[in-house]
Amino acid sequence: MSNEIYADGIGEITVTGSIVRVDLMSLSATERDEKNNPKAVFRQRIIMPVDAFANAVDLMQKALGGLVEAGAVRRISDVQKLPATEASAARTEAKQGSGQPVNASPNFN
């Protein structure tokens, strides 16, 4: 049996020489920010050589391409290209908290 790690995201990526460190973050169950939202806290670090990181980025870009093609996520630039009425409806739906998360990330411009 293997250990699995869950992360809500990446907090920081640091490159030192030929080594890349990727800090994984998750939302705290107990710590809150000034707006009472859960704070992102450090959970674990992935350390790898630069070439392994570059290969991982390439693999993630291919996976993202598949998710975009399948309609599971949308690039923000694609949402901005929608006709005005569709884009407005998408933004309104996101603001109203329709119960479904908006799968568009500023990281995928």
Stockholm file with secondary structure:
# STOCKHOLM 1.0

chainA/1-109         MSNEIYADGIGEITVTGSIVRVDLMSLSATERDEKNNPKAVFRQRIIMPVDAFANAVDLMQKALGGLVEAGAVRRISDVQKLPATEASAARTEAKQGSGQPVNASPNFN
#=GR chainA/1-109 SS CCCCCCCSEEEEEEEETTEEEEEEEEEEEEEECTTSCEEEEEEEEEEEEHHHHHHHHHHHHHHHHHHHHHTSCEEHHHHHTSCHHHHHHHHHHHHHTCSSCCCEEGGGC
#=GC SS_cons         CCCCCCCSEEEEEEEETTEEEEEEEEEEEEEECTTSCEEEEEEEEEEEEHHHHHHHHHHHHHHHHHHHHHTSCEEHHHHHTSCHHHHHHHHHHHHHTCSSCCCEEGGGC
//
